[in-house]
Each structure stands twice: as structure tokens, then as C-alpha cells.
Amino acid sequence: MRNETINLTVEETGDRLDKYVTEHLSDVSRSQVQKLIGDGYILVNDRPAKAGIKLSTGDRLTINLPAPASTTLVAEDIPVRILYEDDDVLVIDKPPGLAVHPAPGHPTGTLVNALLSHLSDLPDTGDRRPGIVHRLDKDTSGVMLVAKNTAAHANLTEQFKSRSVSKTYLVLVKGVLAPREGAIEAPIGRDPSRRERMAVVPESRGREARTQYRVREYLDGYTLLEVKPETGRTHQIRVHLAAIGFPVVGDKVYGVKSPNVPRQFVHAYRLGFNLPSTGKYVEFTAELPPDLSQALETIRHSPPDKS
């Protein structure tokens, strides 16, 4: 795996360097960012800097993500809640803050490392992602599906490719979204002005994307949605909702910050698929984790939002 270089331009004064970089790299933890800074892999205006410096508008960040020093994946005792298991599949409730697989800058501490402590013989796909057939962002919690053998991996990959897997997310957005049901259809591709982000782009520069939504609850100034992405584009839910003027609460990249919501309010609530062994359709649900459940209760009982 090669080194990767990412360039960012700061748009707002005030954030610490380590905090800013963590918010803009979906698969790298803050402690890993701090190590990269200390090792000189992250530069501010072409110079080394300390993790705690305050950034200013226009500062240029150069982030050099080194390739993992070793290709050996290590089993780690990281607790993960198992919802279902048979000879072919493992269904888990991924906690927030856990990256799915190793990548430059964080070769350990991922879901893959956790799975290897439970299953030592996950199917090797040659990309340091054994058993992984789909992924969730590091800060997204909820239901994930893992293949336990090569045949199951091929079967599940085809189900995702053919869009026969049903995915439902619980998402909190800022604003009162109407009508109560709808669909967003807009191509998604790299943001031409900020290459580390995705955006709704002209059809010639993006890939088709469709997201269905249904209102689950109106709160004061917010809407809790059930969202079903029919396609699987990077950051699709967050990009589509921001594009129609209803940004995800707690999303530091595309959405709006909130003192009551500790991370992006996106939770993979339900996943339905056909069991590789029998073809039987099954669904599994993961209720909101404590941090998002508490955030919702706080918003429900907060004074009216005047913003």
C-alpha cells in the first residue's frame, strides 16, 4: 500500500489542529492524528506544528498518511456486540468511533482487528479487509454484516451489488422536513473545490444516487428520519440531506454542530438480507446507542430552538 497525501484549506478560525484533522478524516482517530502530528506527517503551511495550535482561516494543511509498516493483521480484544451468527455470516452492532478496517495511519484498533479475535480464519480478499462486504463510517453506529467464508463473501457482495439488501438508518436533521415521505435523486462525486469531501455534482462527473426518507418524529426545529439509501455512494445520506437544506445534526463535515449531539446522528438501525445458506430473508435491528438516545431525550426536553 502506498503513502497517501491529503491537502486541506482551513475555512474557519479557532479549531485545534488535531481536532480539525480528525473531523476531516473519517477513518483516523484523534489519538492516531496526534501521533501523526508528533511524527511530522502533518504540516501547517509547509511546517511542522503542535497538536494543540489554533488554526486560522486560510491555513494550508498537508497530511501525509504513511502506509502500514506491516501487512500482518493482528487480533485485538475489542468488544463487539454480536446480533446473529451462523456458519456463513456474523451480524454485529458496530459501536461509534470504531473504524471498520486498517488504513494508512491506523493499522490497528479497527473492527477487523476485533473480528480476528473472534474468528481467526476470516476470508482473505487481499485488501486487508477480511470478511468485510460493506462498511460504515467510523462515527456511524449500528448493524453490520460480515462474511465468515469465501462463498458467503461472494454471495453477500452480489446481494449488495444487486441492491437486494435492505438498509434503514435513523438520522436526525436540522429543520422541519416536509413532505413526510420522499426521495432524493442526485448524482454524487468528489467535491471539485474540496477533494476530501463528496458533493452533489453534474451527472457527467458523478454516479447516480437515490435516497428514500420517511419522517419518524418532528421535534422542535429538528426531524428524526428513517432513511433508506438505495445506492451505496460514499457519505450518501449526509451529502443528500445537506443538499436539500436539511443537514445531519452533529455532522462536522456536511452538517451542523450541536452541543447536545456528540457525533453525527446517523445510526444503521435495520439491515435485511438473504442468508447465503438457505436464501431465507432475515432482518436484524440495533436500537439507538446510549449517546444518541440521550441526545434525543435532551433535545425533546430542551427549550424551543430560536436559531
C-alpha positions in Angstrom: 0.0 0.0 0.0 1.4 3.4 -1.0 1.6 6.5 1.1 -1.3 8.9 0.7 -1.2 12.7 0.8 -4.3 14.9 1.6 -4.4 18.7 1.3 -6.9 20.8 3.2 -7.5 24.5 3.5 -9.0 25.8 6.8 -12.2 27.6 6.3 -12.9 28.8 9.9 -10.6 30.1 12.6 -10.5 28.5 16.1 -10.1 24.7 15.9 -7.1 22.9 17.3 -5.0 21.2 14.7 -5.6 17.6 16.0 -9.4 18.2 16.3 -9.7 19.7 12.8 -7.8 16.9 11.1 -9.8 14.2 13.0 -13.1 15.7 11.8 -12.0 15.6 8.2 -10.5 12.1 8.2 -13.4 9.6 8.6 -11.1 6.6 9.4 -8.5 8.0 11.7 -8.9 8.5 15.5 -7.8 11.6 17.3 -5.0 9.8 19.1 -3.7 8.5 15.8 -3.8 12.0 14.4 -1.8 13.3 17.4 0.8 10.6 16.7 1.0 11.6 13.0 1.5 15.2 14.1 4.2 14.3 16.6 6.0 12.2 13.9 5.9 15.1 11.5 3.5 13.7 9.0 1.1 16.7 9.2 2.3 20.1 8.3 0.7 23.6 8.6 1.7 26.0 5.9 4.5 23.6 5.0 5.9 23.5 8.5 5.6 21.0 11.4 3.2 22.1 14.2 2.0 21.0 17.6 -1.4 19.2 18.0 -2.8 22.0 20.1 -2.2 25.0 17.9 -5.2 27.0 16.9 -5.8 27.2 13.1 -6.7 30.3 11.2 -8.8 30.8 8.1 -6.6 30.1 5.0 -4.1 27.8 6.7 -2.9 25.0 4.4 -2.6 21.5 5.9 -0.6 18.8 4.3 -1.4 15.3 5.7 1.0 12.5 4.7 -0.6 9.2 5.7 2.1 6.5 5.8 1.5 3.0 4.5 1.1 0.5 7.4 4.5 -0.8 8.5 3.3 -4.4 8.3 0.8 -6.3 6.2 0.1 -8.6 9.1 -3.3 -8.2 10.7 -3.4 -8.6 14.4 -6.2 -9.9 16.5 -7.2 -7.5 19.3 -9.6 -7.9 22.2 -12.0 -5.1 21.3 -15.6 -5.8 22.5 -18.2 -6.0 19.7 -21.9 -7.0 20.3 -23.0 -9.9 18.1 -26.6 -9.9 17.0 -26.6 -13.2 15.0 -24.1 -15.8 13.9 -24.2 -19.0 11.8 -21.6 -20.9 9.7 -21.6 -18.2 7.0 -22.4 -14.8 8.5 -21.8 -12.6 11.5 -24.2 -9.7 12.2 -22.8 -7.2 14.7 -23.8 -3.9 16.3 -20.8 -1.7 15.5 -20.1 0.9 18.2 -19.3 4.5 17.2 -15.7 5.6 17.0 -14.5 2.3 15.6 -13.0 2.3 12.1 -14.0 -0.7 10.0 -10.7 -1.7 8.6 -7.0 -0.8 8.8 -5.8 2.1 6.6 -2.8 4.4 6.3 -2.3 6.0 9.7 -4.2 3.4 11.8 -3.1 -0.2 11.1 -4.7 -1.5 14.4 -7.7 -0.7 16.6 -10.3 -1.5 13.9 -13.4 -3.7 13.6 -11.3 -6.1 11.5 -8.8 -6.5 14.4 -11.7 -7.1 16.8 -13.2 -9.7 14.4 -10.0 -11.6 14.2 -10.1 -12.2 18.0 -13.4 -13.9 17.4 -12.7 -15.6 14.1 -9.2 -16.3 13.1 -10.0 -17.6 9.6 -12.0 -14.8 8.0 -11.9 -14.9 4.2 -8.9 -13.0 2.8 -9.9 -10.7 0.0 -6.3 -9.4 -0.4 -7.1 -5.8 0.7 -6.7 -6.0 4.5 -10.5 -6.2 4.8 -11.1 -9.9 5.6 -14.8 -10.7 5.8 -15.9 -7.1 5.1 -18.6 -6.8 2.5 -19.8 -3.3 3.3 -18.7 -0.5 5.7 -20.0 2.2 8.0 -18.2 5.5 8.7 -16.1 5.4 11.9 -18.6 7.6 13.7 -21.7 5.7 12.5 -23.0 3.0 14.7 -25.3 0.1 14.0 -25.9 -3.1 12.2 -23.1 -4.5 10.0 -22.8 -7.8 8.1 -19.6 -9.9 8.0 -18.8 -12.9 5.8 -17.2 -15.9 7.5 -16.1 -17.7 4.4 -15.2 -17.1 0.7 -18.5 -18.4 -0.7 -20.6 -16.3 1.8 -18.4 -13.2 0.9 -19.2 -13.7 -2.8 -22.9 -14.2 -2.1 -23.3 -11.2 0.1 -21.2 -9.0 -2.2 -23.6 -9.9 -5.0 -26.6 -9.0 -2.9 -25.2 -5.6 -2.2 -24.3 -5.1 -5.9 -27.8 -6.1 -7.0 -29.3 -3.8 -4.3 -31.3 -6.6 -2.7 -30.0 -5.7 0.8 -32.4 -3.5 2.7 -30.7 -0.8 4.8 -32.6 1.6 7.2 -30.9 4.3 9.1 -32.1 6.6 11.9 -31.0 10.2 11.1 -31.6 13.5 12.9 -31.6 16.6 10.7 -31.9 20.3 11.4 -35.2 21.8 10.2 -38.7 20.5 9.7 -38.6 18.3 6.6 -41.8 18.1 4.5 -43.4 16.2 3.0 -43.3 13.3 5.4 -42.1 10.9 2.8 -39.9 11.5 -0.3 -36.8 10.5 -2.3 -33.7 12.4 -3.2 -32.2 11.6 -6.6 -28.9 13.4 -7.3 -25.5 12.2 -8.6 -22.7 12.2 -6.1 -19.0 12.6 -6.8 -15.9 14.3 -5.4 -16.4 17.9 -4.5 -14.3 19.8 -7.1 -13.3 22.5 -4.7 -12.6 20.3 -1.7 -11.4 16.9 -2.9 -11.5 15.3 0.6 -15.3 15.7 0.5 -18.2 14.4 -1.6 -20.9 16.5 -3.1 -23.9 16.5 -5.4 -22.4 17.1 -8.8 -23.5 17.1 -12.5 -24.3 13.7 -13.9 -21.2 13.7 -16.1 -19.0 13.9 -13.0 -20.8 11.7 -10.5 -22.6 8.4 -10.0 -26.3 8.0 -9.7 -27.6 8.1 -6.1 -31.1 7.7 -4.7 -32.1 8.0 -1.0 -35.6 7.5 0.4 -36.7 9.0 3.6 -39.7 8.9 6.0 -40.4 11.2 8.9 -40.4 9.3 12.2 -40.8 12.2 14.6 -40.9 16.0 14.5 -39.1 17.8 17.3 -38.7 21.5 17.9 -36.6 22.6 14.9 -35.5 19.1 14.1 -36.7 16.0 12.3 -35.9 12.4 13.1 -35.9 10.3 9.9 -35.9 6.7 8.7 -33.6 6.8 5.7 -33.2 4.1 3.1 -30.3 4.6 0.7 -31.0 2.6 -2.5 -27.4 3.1 -3.7 -24.2 3.0 -1.7 -22.2 6.1 -2.5 -19.6 7.4 -0.1 -21.3 9.7 2.6 -24.5 9.4 0.5 -27.1 10.1 3.3 -25.1 13.1 4.7 -24.5 14.6 1.3 -28.0 14.2 0.0 -29.7 15.6 3.1 -27.3 18.6 3.2 -28.0 19.2 -0.5 -31.8 19.7 0.1 -31.2 22.0 3.1 -31.6 19.6 6.0 -28.1 18.8 7.3 -27.4 16.0 9.7 -27.1 17.1 13.2 -23.6 16.6 14.7 -22.0 16.1 11.3 -18.9 18.2 11.4 -18.2 17.9 7.6 -21.6 18.3 5.8 -24.0 19.1 8.6 -24.4 21.3 11.7 -22.8 21.1 15.1 -24.8 20.7 18.2 -23.8 20.9 21.9 -26.3 18.1 22.6 -25.2 15.6 19.9 -21.7 14.1 20.4 -21.2 12.9 16.8 -23.0 12.6 13.5 -26.6 11.4 14.3 -26.5 8.5 11.8 -27.3 5.1 13.1 -27.7 1.9 11.0 -30.9 0.8 12.5 -32.0 -2.2 10.5 -30.4 -4.5 7.9 -32.2 -7.1 5.8 -30.6 -9.7 3.5 -30.9 -13.3 2.3 -29.0 -15.9 4.3 -26.3 -17.4 1.9 -27.0 -21.0 3.2 -30.8 -21.1 2.7 -31.8 -17.9 0.7 -34.2 -17.0 3.6 -34.8 -13.3 4.0 -33.9 -12.1 7.5 -33.7 -8.7 9.2 -31.8 -7.5 12.2 -32.2 -4.4 14.3 -29.9 -2.4 16.6 -31.6 0.2 18.8 -30.1 3.6 19.2 -26.9 3.5 21.4 -26.9 5.4 24.7 -25.1 8.6 23.3 -27.7 9.2 20.6 -30.6 8.1 22.7 -29.6 10.6 25.4 -29.1 13.3 22.8 -32.6 12.8 21.5 -34.1 13.0 25.0 -32.1 16.2 25.7 -33.5 17.8 22.5 -37.0 16.7 23.3 -36.9 18.4 26.7 -34.8 21.5 25.7 -36.3 24.9 25.4 -37.5 25.8 21.9 -34.7 26.4 19.4 -34.8 30.1 18.3 -32.0 29.7 15.7 
